[in-house]
Amino acid sequence: MAVEFYDVKFRKKVKVDDKDVKRVTFTTKNGQTRYGLQAKTADGRNLTKFVSKQDWEKMTYPIAKK
């Protein structure tokens, strides 16, 4: 199965293989925590997709190291 991300450079949705996806968290200036998925394109650009906390906790992708 693949995860769908939006590629801003090419303005279209792209699918990334599961083995290349990692779970990440972001902390805002206000102290809020945002949950997301990250992957890299073939040319090395980062793709990010924000998801809900419930979905993030259910996923089995590895957690990215900061």
C-alpha positions in Angstrom: 0.0 0.0 0.0 1.2 3.5 -0.6 0.5 6.9 1.1 -0.7 9.8 -0.9 1.1 13.2 -0.5 0.6 16.5 -2.2 3.7 17.6 -4.1 3.7 21.4 -4.0 6.4 21.8 -6.7 4.5 19.8 -9.3 1.0 20.7 -7.9 -0.3 17.1 -7.9 -0.8 14.2 -5.6 1.9 11.5 -5.5 2.0 8.1 -4.0 5.0 7.1 -1.8 5.8 3.5 -0.8 5.2 2.6 2.8 8.8 1.7 3.4 9.8 5.4 2.8 7.2 7.0 5.2 8.0 8.0 8.8 5.8 9.5 11.5 6.7 12.9 12.9 5.5 15.4 15.5 5.9 19.1 15.3 5.6 21.6 18.2 4.3 25.0 17.4 5.4 28.3 19.0 2.2 28.1 21.2 3.2 24.6 22.5 0.7 22.7 20.4 1.7 19.3 19.0 0.9 18.6 15.4 1.1 15.0 14.0 2.2 14.1 10.5 3.9 11.8 8.0 7.0 12.6 6.1 8.6 11.1 3.0 11.2 12.1 0.5 10.8 12.3 -3.3 13.2 10.6 -5.7 15.0 14.0 -6.1 15.4 14.4 -2.3 12.6 16.9 -1.5 10.6 16.5 1.6 6.9 15.8 1.5 4.7 16.3 4.6 1.1 15.3 5.3 -0.7 16.2 8.5 -3.0 13.7 10.1 -5.1 13.5 13.3 -3.6 12.3 16.5 -5.9 9.2 16.5 -4.8 8.2 13.0 -1.1 8.9 13.9 -1.3 6.6 16.9 -2.9 3.8 14.9 -0.1 3.9 12.2 2.8 1.5 12.3 5.3 3.6 10.4 8.6 4.2 12.3 8.9 7.5 14.2 11.5 9.8 12.6 14.5 10.8 14.8 14.9 14.5 15.3 
